[in-house]
Amino acid sequence: MQKEVLENMRKNYMLASLNEEDVAINPFDQFKKWFNEALESKIYEPNAMVVSTVDEHQKPSSRVVLLKGISHNGIVFYTNFKSRKGKELSMNPNCSVVFLWGELERQVRLEGVVSPMLYEESEAYFKTRPRESQISASVSPQSTSIKDKAILEKEWEVLSDKLIDKEVPMPEHWGGYEIEVNYFEFWQGRTGRFHDRIVFSIVENQWKISRLAP
């Protein structure tokens, strides 16, 4: 792709604005409002979110996972605890999250600290997953190097045959994380790159609303 093509790729955001008096007092209420509007807009996988973690050398890594729950003080996702993100979160529980709803010209940034969910809570969700996904979670050594995809496919078939007419047990290396959110930024695209950025941060155990320059 030519340099000039990239330099000239831009969009003028004009759908909406976001002012301090427009947002909910509680950022979770504001997040739910925007998330419901993303659902109503038929955006492809509006619960897709980029989760960023850091390793022992403070080297960051990011990946897309799916939001699977909203609690009174956090958000929930599920993963393999032995994956790269799982290992990094065990060393440093701080993480950041980004939701991008481009069709609505919106972005939400969150920051917080993760904690593993109770086994019973993770198991309850695991039982709702498609059987194929349950088996995949059991056989995949997520984020590790493998010689051949066929090896995993064979293990998948073996376990599937072994558990015919039986429930797939949740593997011990799999479960949920709750991110206790301590920072929200709601970003609404505006014309001329004069974007609205409303921030919620915790000050003396209360949410404080402020505005960032675009």
LOMIDREN-692218 format. One record per residue (C-alpha): residue number from 1; residue in three letters; x negated, y negated, z. Coordinates in steps of 0.001 Angstrom, whole numbers. Each point is the difference from the previous one (the first is absolute). Last residue first. Layout:
REM residues N
NUM | ALA | X | Y | Z $
...
END
This chain:
REM residues 214
214 | PRO | 9005 | -15556 | 22097 $
213 | ALA | -481 | -1795 | 3334 $
212 | LEU | 1200 | 2084 | 2919 $
211 | ARG | 3165 | -691 | 1982 $
210 | SER | 714 | 844 | 3643 $
209 | ILE | 2436 | 2044 | 2061 $
208 | LYS | -932 | 1225 | 3491 $
207 | TRP | 1201 | 3354 | 1285 $
206 | GLN | -269 | 336 | 3768 $
205 | ASN | -2325 | 1948 | 2277 $
204 | GLU | -2152 | -3039 | 749 $
203 | VAL | -497 | -638 | -3723 $
202 | ILE | 901 | 2766 | -2442 $
201 | SER | -204 | -943 | -3673 $
200 | PHE | 2717 | -599 | -2609 $
199 | VAL | -1152 | -1674 | -3215 $
198 | ILE | 1913 | -1739 | -2775 $
197 | ARG | -1780 | -371 | -3343 $
196 | ASP | 1809 | -1914 | -2749 $
195 | HIS | -1894 | -148 | -3310 $
194 | PHE | -1042 | -3175 | -1823 $
193 | ARG | -1435 | 2107 | -2842 $
192 | GLY | 1550 | -2468 | -2453 $
191 | THR | 3452 | 1442 | 625 $
190 | ARG | 511 | 1976 | 3171 $
189 | GLY | -631 | 3593 | 1089 $
188 | GLN | 1381 | 918 | 3410 $
187 | TRP | -2414 | 1431 | 2534 $
186 | PHE | 1119 | 1258 | 3418 $
185 | GLU | -2948 | 519 | 2335 $
184 | PHE | 432 | 2203 | 3040 $
183 | TYR | -2367 | 596 | 2919 $
182 | ASN | 73 | 2132 | 3161 $
181 | VAL | 1494 | 3176 | -1480 $
180 | GLU | -135 | 3220 | 1984 $
179 | ILE | -767 | 2406 | -2835 $
178 | GLU | 1623 | 3344 | 742 $
177 | TYR | -1796 | 2998 | -1399 $
176 | GLY | 1601 | 3272 | -972 $
175 | GLY | -1116 | 3571 | -373 $
174 | TRP | -2264 | 2576 | -1613 $
173 | HIS | -3049 | 1862 | 1316 $
172 | GLU | 2094 | 2311 | 2185 $
171 | PRO | 1839 | 1329 | -3046 $
170 | MET | 3805 | -250 | 89 $
169 | PRO | 1467 | 3473 | -288 $
168 | VAL | 1642 | 873 | -3334 $
167 | GLU | 3365 | 1559 | 809 $
166 | LYS | 512 | 3548 | -1183 $
165 | ASP | 1939 | 1555 | -2899 $
164 | ILE | -3268 | 396 | -1952 $
163 | LEU | -2862 | -1055 | 2262 $
162 | LYS | -2677 | 2360 | -1314 $
161 | ASP | 943 | -706 | -3613 $
160 | SER | -391 | -3757 | 496 $
159 | LEU | -3242 | 535 | 1899 $
158 | VAL | -1463 | 2036 | -2851 $
157 | GLU | 1276 | -2394 | -2675 $
156 | TRP | -1520 | -3031 | 1743 $
155 | GLU | -3276 | 1836 | 507 $
154 | LYS | -59 | 744 | -3736 $
153 | GLU | 689 | -3629 | -863 $
152 | LEU | -2752 | -1037 | 2374 $
151 | ILE | -2507 | 2232 | -1754 $
150 | ALA | 1261 | -1098 | -3423 $
149 | LYS | -918 | -3585 | 817 $
148 | ASP | -3644 | 1015 | -164 $
147 | LYS | -3152 | -847 | 1891 $
146 | ILE | 1537 | -2079 | 2790 $
145 | SER | -1324 | -3141 | 1703 $
144 | THR | 1861 | -1076 | 3131 $
143 | SER | 2586 | -2813 | 85 $
142 | GLN | 2870 | 2312 | 1024 $
141 | PRO | -824 | 3584 | 890 $
140 | SER | 3234 | 1084 | -1736 $
139 | VAL | 1628 | 3263 | 1080 $
138 | SER | 2512 | -1081 | 2641 $
137 | ALA | 931 | -3391 | -1437 $
136 | SER | 645 | 1691 | -3360 $
135 | ILE | 2287 | 2515 | 1669 $
134 | GLN | 2100 | -2732 | 1593 $
133 | SER | 71 | -1929 | -3275 $
132 | GLU | 1398 | 3011 | -1844 $
131 | ARG | 2612 | 486 | 2725 $
130 | PRO | 1290 | -3533 | -488 $
129 | ARG | -407 | -2050 | 3194 $
128 | THR | 2730 | -88 | 2666 $
127 | LYS | -1756 | 2535 | 2238 $
126 | PHE | -3107 | -2185 | 52 $
125 | TYR | 2070 | -2872 | 1442 $
124 | ALA | 1015 | 1998 | 3070 $
123 | GLU | -3531 | 1366 | 269 $
122 | SER | -1462 | -3495 | 143 $
121 | GLU | 2331 | -992 | 2820 $
120 | GLU | -653 | 3229 | 1922 $
119 | TYR | -3757 | -441 | -321 $
118 | LEU | 209 | -3490 | 1493 $
117 | MET | -1221 | -2735 | -2293 $
116 | PRO | -3658 | -839 | -354 $
115 | SER | -932 | -3608 | 847 $
114 | VAL | -867 | -2748 | -2414 $
113 | VAL | -981 | -3614 | 663 $
112 | GLY | 1298 | -2920 | -2021 $
111 | GLU | -105 | -2267 | -3017 $
110 | LEU | 2778 | -685 | -2476 $
109 | ARG | 107 | -1713 | -3382 $
108 | VAL | 3240 | -465 | -1932 $
107 | GLN | 109 | -960 | -3683 $
106 | ARG | 2747 | -1479 | -2093 $
105 | GLU | 614 | -1032 | -3607 $
104 | LEU | 3294 | 1923 | 84 $
103 | GLU | -1026 | 2251 | -2886 $
102 | GLY | -3491 | 105 | 1473 $
101 | TRP | 1023 | 1622 | 3254 $
100 | LEU | -3454 | 529 | 1475 $
99 | PHE | -304 | 1476 | 3499 $
98 | VAL | -3391 | -314 | 1684 $
97 | VAL | -1241 | 1703 | 3166 $
96 | SER | -2944 | -594 | 2323 $
95 | CYS | -1715 | 2334 | 2437 $
94 | ASN | -1482 | 150 | 3496 $
93 | PRO | -218 | 3478 | 1533 $
92 | ASN | -3797 | 218 | -435 $
91 | MET | -1598 | 3404 | 453 $
90 | SER | 3200 | 2093 | -212 $
89 | LEU | 1237 | -2370 | -2708 $
88 | GLU | -3062 | 774 | -2095 $
87 | LYS | 532 | 3738 | 297 $
86 | GLY | 3655 | -280 | -960 $
85 | LYS | -765 | -2360 | -2863 $
84 | ARG | -2559 | 2407 | -1393 $
83 | SER | 2331 | 2968 | 403 $
82 | LYS | -247 | 2240 | 3063 $
81 | PHE | 3141 | -1474 | 1602 $
80 | ASN | 1972 | 858 | -3149 $
79 | THR | 2659 | -2648 | -449 $
78 | TYR | 3264 | -1524 | 1131 $
77 | PHE | 1147 | -3630 | 165 $
76 | VAL | 1767 | -2105 | 2619 $
75 | ILE | 552 | -3709 | 636 $
74 | GLY | -196 | -1948 | 3231 $
73 | ASN | 1567 | -1822 | 2916 $
72 | HIS | 3690 | 946 | 28 $
71 | SER | -641 | 2926 | -2346 $
70 | ILE | 30 | 79 | -3795 $
69 | GLY | -413 | 3360 | -1732 $
68 | LYS | -1339 | 1865 | -2999 $
67 | LEU | -2167 | -2550 | -1803 $
66 | LEU | -1775 | 1773 | -2831 $
65 | VAL | -3752 | 76 | -613 $
64 | VAL | -2234 | -1911 | -2406 $
63 | ARG | -3731 | -13 | 657 $
62 | SER | -2702 | -2278 | 1342 $
61 | SER | -3570 | 359 | 1246 $
60 | PRO | -2136 | -2407 | 1997 $
59 | LYS | -3652 | 418 | 993 $
58 | GLN | -417 | -988 | 3642 $
57 | HIS | -2883 | 2498 | 315 $
56 | GLU | 2065 | 2290 | 2216 $
55 | ASP | 2778 | -31 | -2597 $
54 | VAL | 2656 | -2627 | -709 $
53 | THR | 3708 | 261 | -769 $
52 | SER | 2364 | -1485 | -2576 $
51 | VAL | 3578 | 1153 | -581 $
50 | VAL | 1667 | -1044 | -3272 $
49 | MET | 3760 | 402 | 158 $
48 | ALA | 2639 | 1806 | -2039 $
47 | ASN | 3413 | -393 | 1665 $
46 | PRO | 1376 | -1907 | -3000 $
45 | GLU | -443 | 3191 | -2049 $
44 | TYR | 1043 | -1389 | -3399 $
43 | ILE | 1952 | -3207 | 606 $
42 | LYS | 3762 | 555 | -225 $
41 | SER | 741 | -3623 | 999 $
40 | GLU | 2194 | 1232 | 2855 $
39 | LEU | -2974 | 1799 | 1515 $
38 | ALA | -2187 | -3124 | -271 $
37 | GLU | 2781 | -2014 | 1643 $
36 | ASN | 98 | 2571 | 2802 $
35 | PHE | -3771 | -381 | 436 $
34 | TRP | 297 | -3787 | 137 $
33 | LYS | 2630 | 131 | 2732 $
32 | LYS | -1840 | 2763 | 1871 $
31 | PHE | -3164 | -2096 | -22 $
30 | GLN | 1849 | -3058 | 1292 $
29 | ASP | 1560 | 2035 | 2821 $
28 | PHE | -3431 | 1427 | 794 $
27 | PRO | -1404 | -3528 | 13 $
26 | ASN | 2331 | -1103 | 2835 $
25 | ILE | 1276 | -3582 | -195 $
24 | ALA | 1342 | 664 | -3489 $
23 | VAL | -1299 | -2096 | -2875 $
22 | ASP | 1764 | -2865 | -1778 $
21 | GLU | -915 | -2815 | 2408 $
20 | GLU | -3695 | 640 | -623 $
19 | ASN | 429 | -286 | -3746 $
18 | LEU | -212 | 2574 | -2774 $
17 | SER | 630 | -751 | -3680 $
16 | ALA | 1608 | 1959 | -2810 $
15 | LEU | -149 | 1327 | -3559 $
14 | MET | -2555 | -2333 | -1637 $
13 | TYR | -3379 | 1720 | -127 $
12 | ASN | -2029 | -1073 | -3051 $
11 | LYS | -1808 | 3051 | -1300 $
10 | ARG | -3617 | 355 | -992 $
9 | MET | -2302 | 1912 | -2346 $
8 | ASN | -2171 | -2607 | -1716 $
7 | GLU | -3287 | 937 | 1667 $
6 | LEU | 639 | 3671 | -636 $
5 | VAL | 527 | -519 | -3731 $
4 | GLU | -3007 | -2319 | -250 $
3 | LYS | -2281 | 2640 | 1473 $
2 | GLN | 985 | 2468 | -2689 $
1 | MET | 1346 | 3378 | 975 $
END
